[in-house]
Amino acid sequence: MSNFQDIKQAAYRANMQLPELGLVLFTFGNASAADRERGVFAIKPSGVPYVELRPEDMVVVDFDNNIVEGTKRPSSDTKTHAVLYKHWSHIGGIAHTHSTYATAWAQTQQDIPIFGTTHADHLTVDVPCAPVMSDKMIKGDYEYQTGFQILNAFQEKGLKPEEVEMVLVANHAPFTWGTTVEKAVYNSAVLEELARMAYLTRQIRPDAPRLKAALIEKHYERKHGSKAYYGQE
């Protein structure tokens, strides 16, 4: 039996959730689960259809992108996952999809504006869109550079990855993360819904105003603040 059975099972379950939630078609996505103590993560193999996927197919890779266990080629996005794990030490899972509405916003190269309280329940800011990658980065180690495209965007925008657990990569698609891979998948589903709502809002009223600051604070704090009262104790 694998020495990494726990994270391989977690990664498998997370990957299987992506098509169940309508976030991926065919092989358009991946999720990974990390073991911080051992400095590794398990990720979906490249190009394997979800209907054929098995827990033992998950590939275990370290944070420097070296394969530790597995016979299949890991996801083509593995280097991006590795960069994020290596530089953001609090995250335990990452999900990447090409979900329709979030990807459409990424293709516009725009942040997703905070229009309503559903958005504010999860974030106090617009969903950030990392800028278009430079030609030098594209021609270099592309997937590795995608990780730095995300890191640089957060640094430039002054955002904290523990507070904003999602990003759009311009002209590409979304990435989400969390302390667990389950939270990363949850964030992917939330992001897709926020993207859909924002798109519909713009269709109904192109000049729709951003949500007022008092409502942003109220909705975020009641769920995440020191005096949060949403849910059960």
RODO-2510 file (C-alpha; in nm, 4 decimals, decimal comma):
residues 233
     n   res          X          Y          Z
     1     m     0,0000     0,0000     0,0000
     2     s     0,1120     0,3562    -0,0729
     3     n     0,2754     0,5627     0,2017
     4     f     0,0639     0,8524     0,0772
     5     q    -0,2753     0,6840     0,0757
     6     d    -0,4438     0,9647     0,2730
     7     i    -0,3598     1,2466     0,0334
     8     k    -0,4152     1,0274    -0,2728
     9     q    -0,7660     0,9472    -0,1501
    10     a    -0,8305     1,3133    -0,0680
    11     a    -0,7086     1,4258    -0,4103
    12     y    -0,9153     1,1573    -0,5823
    13     r    -1,2355     1,2572    -0,4010
    14     a    -1,1733     1,6243    -0,4773
    15     n    -1,1089     1,5598    -0,8452
    16     m    -1,4269     1,3524    -0,8730
    17     q    -1,6254     1,6393    -0,7213
    18     l    -1,5253     1,8780    -0,9994
    19     p    -1,7403     1,7170    -1,2741
    20     e    -2,0152     1,6397    -1,0210
    21     l    -2,0389     2,0127    -0,9472
    22     g    -2,0376     2,1014    -1,3168
    23     l    -1,7005     2,2738    -1,2916
    24     v    -1,5132     2,0729    -1,5551
    25     l    -1,5712     1,9002    -1,8892
    26     f    -1,3697     1,5998    -2,0062
    27     t    -1,0220     1,6501    -1,8516
    28     f    -1,0372     2,0310    -1,8147
    29     g    -0,9235     2,0631    -1,4541
    30     n    -0,7395     1,9199    -1,1577
    31     a    -0,7197     1,9250    -0,7802
    32     s    -0,4362     1,8450    -0,5417
    33     a    -0,4049     1,7638    -0,1717
    34     a    -0,0897     1,8410     0,0271
    35     d     0,0886     1,6772     0,3184
    36     r     0,2774     1,9684     0,4712
    37     e     0,4812     1,7568     0,7136
    38     r     0,6264     1,5511     0,4301
    39     g     0,6418     1,8374     0,1786
    40     v     0,4438     1,6611    -0,0932
    41     f     0,1096     1,6754    -0,2689
    42     a    -0,1043     1,4313    -0,4665
    43     i    -0,2491     1,5483    -0,7965
    44     k    -0,4537     1,4118    -1,0859
    45     p    -0,2587     1,2488    -1,3716
    46     s    -0,2553     1,4381    -1,6995
    47     g    -0,5272     1,3731    -1,9558
    48     v    -0,7007     1,0857    -1,7734
    49     p    -1,0826     1,1079    -1,8069
    50     y    -1,2638     1,1333    -1,4753
    51     v    -1,4678     0,8215    -1,5479
    52     e    -1,1437     0,6222    -1,5637
    53     l    -0,9770     0,7817    -1,2624
    54     r    -0,8822     0,5725    -0,9565
    55     p    -0,7256     0,6734    -0,6225
    56     e    -0,4092     0,4815    -0,7062
    57     d    -0,3683     0,6897    -1,0236
    58     m    -0,2908     1,0043    -0,8219
    59     v     0,0704     1,1161    -0,8615
    60     v     0,2649     1,2328    -0,5558
    61     v     0,5018     1,5247    -0,6189
    62     d     0,7183     1,7363    -0,3883
    63     f     0,7114     2,1153    -0,3730
    64     d     1,0050     2,1312    -0,6172
    65     n     0,8029     1,9345    -0,8753
    66     n     0,9875     1,6060    -0,8356
    67     i     0,7764     1,2910    -0,8667
    68     v     0,7869     1,0971    -0,5403
    69     e     0,5357     0,8248    -0,6228
    70     g     0,3312     0,7274    -0,9259
    71     t     0,3703     0,5755    -1,2698
    72     k     0,1653     0,8276    -1,4671
    73     r     0,2582     1,1745    -1,5854
    74     p     0,1109     1,4335    -1,3434
    75     s    -0,1214     1,7127    -1,4523
    76     s     0,0292     1,9691    -1,6877
    77     d    -0,0540     2,2289    -1,4182
    78     t     0,1552     2,0528    -1,1516
    79     k     0,4319     2,3140    -1,1575
    80     t     0,1778     2,5883    -1,0838
    81     h     0,0487     2,3935    -0,7830
    82     a     0,4072     2,3352    -0,6633
    83     v     0,4915     2,7075    -0,6756
    84     l     0,1827     2,7996    -0,4726
    85     y     0,2466     2,5304    -0,2109
    86     k     0,6112     2,6316    -0,1779
    87     h     0,5404     3,0026    -0,1313
    88     w     0,2100     2,9948     0,0593
    89     s     0,2763     2,7663     0,3526
    90     h    -0,0785     2,7722     0,4959
    91     i    -0,2574     2,6095     0,2013
    92     g    -0,3369     2,2377     0,1979
    93     g    -0,5278     2,2020    -0,1274
    94     i    -0,5594     2,3614    -0,4712
    95     a    -0,8235     2,3310    -0,7432
    96     h    -0,8039     2,4455    -1,1039
    97     t    -1,0996     2,4402    -1,3415
    98     h    -1,2132     2,5922    -1,6677
    99     s    -1,5645     2,6538    -1,5365
   100     t    -1,7700     2,8578    -1,7809
   101     y    -1,8415     3,1883    -1,6097
   102     a    -1,5174     3,2218    -1,4137
   103     t    -1,3185     3,1435    -1,7275
   104     a    -1,5231     3,3943    -1,9283
   105     w    -1,4294     3,6656    -1,6771
   106     a    -1,0642     3,5556    -1,6959
   107     q    -1,0832     3,5962    -2,0736
   108     t    -1,1970     3,9576    -2,0290
   109     q    -0,8844     4,0225    -1,8170
   110     q    -1,1047     4,1836    -1,5507
   111     d    -1,1583     4,1388    -1,1787
   112     i    -1,5071     4,0195    -1,0793
   113     p    -1,6712     4,3176    -0,9032
   114     i    -1,8307     4,2769    -0,5625
   115     f    -2,1939     4,3514    -0,6453
   116     g    -2,3863     4,1692    -0,3742
   117     t    -2,3961     4,0091    -0,0325
   118     t    -2,3336     3,6568    -0,1647
   119     h    -1,9918     3,7793    -0,2758
   120     a    -1,9389     3,9596     0,0567
   121     d    -2,0147     3,6397     0,2488
   122     h    -1,6842     3,5091     0,1119
   123     l    -1,4680     3,8111     0,0186
   124     t    -1,4462     4,1810     0,0985
   125     v    -1,2811     4,2614    -0,2364
   126     d    -1,3290     4,1933    -0,6060
   127     v    -1,2128     3,8513    -0,7223
   128     p    -0,8672     3,9406    -0,8592
   129     c    -0,7545     3,8710    -1,2126
   130     a    -0,3801     3,8241    -1,2557
   131     p    -0,2529     4,0318    -1,5503
   132     v    -0,1633     3,8880    -1,8879
   133     m     0,1622     3,6964    -1,8802
   134     s     0,4618     3,8534    -2,0532
   135     d     0,6067     3,6982    -2,3683
   136     k     0,9236     3,6108    -2,1769
   137     m     0,7265     3,4156    -1,9163
   138     i     0,5180     3,2423    -2,1851
   139     k     0,8265     3,1323    -2,3769
   140     g     0,9964     3,0141    -2,0575
   141     d     0,8748     2,7473    -1,8163
   142     y     0,5084     2,8324    -1,8754
   143     e     0,3301     2,6400    -1,5991
   144     y     0,6000     2,7318    -1,3465
   145     q     0,5661     3,0967    -1,4441
   146     t     0,1874     3,0766    -1,4065
   147     g     0,2480     3,0221    -1,0354
   148     f     0,4520     3,3417    -1,0214
   149     q     0,1905     3,5226    -1,2279
   150     i    -0,0491     3,4514    -0,9394
   151     l     0,2029     3,5325    -0,6635
   152     n     0,2997     3,8609    -0,8285
   153     a    -0,0639     3,9652    -0,8730
   154     f    -0,1342     3,9158    -0,5032
   155     q     0,1766     4,1089    -0,4055
   156     e     0,0960     4,3965    -0,6421
   157     k    -0,2688     4,4149    -0,5306
   158     g    -0,1769     4,3881    -0,1616
   159     l    -0,3920     4,0774    -0,1126
   160     k    -0,3471     3,8003     0,1433
   161     p    -0,3968     3,4448     0,0092
   162     e    -0,5422     3,3317     0,3431
   163     e    -0,8210     3,5893     0,3001
   164     v    -0,8680     3,5755    -0,0785
   165     e    -0,8643     3,2081    -0,1721
   166     m    -0,9309     3,2466    -0,5438
   167     v    -0,7887     3,4105    -0,8527
   168     l    -0,8506     3,4393    -1,2243
   169     v    -0,5492     3,4017    -1,4527
   170     a    -0,5986     3,6379    -1,7462
   171     n    -0,7019     3,4620    -2,0690
   172     h    -0,6684     3,1283    -1,8912
   173     a    -0,8960     3,0173    -1,6061
   174     p    -0,9442     3,0177    -1,2272
   175     f    -0,7370     2,8694    -0,9466
   176     t    -0,8649     2,8321    -0,5908
   177     w    -0,7096     2,7037    -0,2699
   178     g    -0,7757     2,6468     0,0976
   179     t    -0,6415     2,4865     0,4119
   180     t    -0,7771     2,1575     0,2736
   181     v    -0,8495     2,0332    -0,0773
   182     e    -1,2166     2,0121     0,0195
   183     k    -1,2132     2,3872     0,0874
   184     a    -1,0361     2,4484    -0,2431
   185     v    -1,3152     2,2670    -0,4308
   186     y    -1,5774     2,4564    -0,2297
   187     n    -1,4089     2,7818    -0,3300
   188     s    -1,4148     2,6764    -0,6965
   189     a    -1,7901     2,6233    -0,6792
   190     v    -1,8396     2,9550    -0,4984
   191     l    -1,6229     3,1376    -0,7518
   192     e    -1,8222     2,9998    -1,0433
   193     e    -2,1476     3,1166    -0,8839
   194     l    -2,0071     3,4634    -0,8080
   195     a    -1,8883     3,4890    -1,1692
   196     r    -2,2304     3,3865    -1,3001
   197     m    -2,4135     3,6335    -1,0757
   198     a    -2,1787     3,9165    -1,1715
   199     y    -2,2255     3,8417    -1,5414
   200     l    -2,6055     3,8449    -1,5055
   201     t    -2,5890     4,1646    -1,3006
   202     r    -2,3946     4,3367    -1,5762
   203     q    -2,6447     4,2114    -1,8362
   204     i    -2,9428     4,3470    -1,6427
   205     r    -2,7737     4,6734    -1,5499
   206     p    -2,4390     4,7522    -1,7162
   207     d    -2,3721     5,0379    -1,4725
   208     a    -2,4673     4,8413    -1,1592
   209     p    -2,2916     4,9914    -0,8550
   210     r    -2,0561     4,8033    -0,6281
   211     l    -2,1943     4,6841    -0,2967
   212     k    -2,1751     4,9560    -0,0318
   213     a    -1,8961     4,9224     0,2237
   214     a    -2,1259     4,8823     0,5254
   215     l    -2,2945     4,5775     0,3701
   216     i    -1,9612     4,4270     0,2698
   217     e    -1,8366     4,4544     0,6277
   218     k    -2,1603     4,3270     0,7815
   219     h    -2,1866     4,0163     0,5651
   220     y    -1,8210     3,9220     0,5884
   221     e    -1,7932     3,9802     0,9628
   222     r    -2,1099     3,7920     1,0538
   223     k    -1,9598     3,4835     0,8904
   224     h    -1,5852     3,5250     0,9482
   225     g    -1,5322     3,7946     1,2122
   226     s    -1,4441     3,7617     1,5799
   227     k    -1,8139     3,7910     1,6658
   228     a    -1,9418     3,5737     1,3818
   229     y    -2,2891     3,4326     1,4374
   230     y    -2,3534     3,2432     1,1139
   231     g    -2,4001     2,8675     1,1514
   232     q    -2,3805     2,6530     1,4649
   233     e    -2,1277     2,6655     1,7460
***
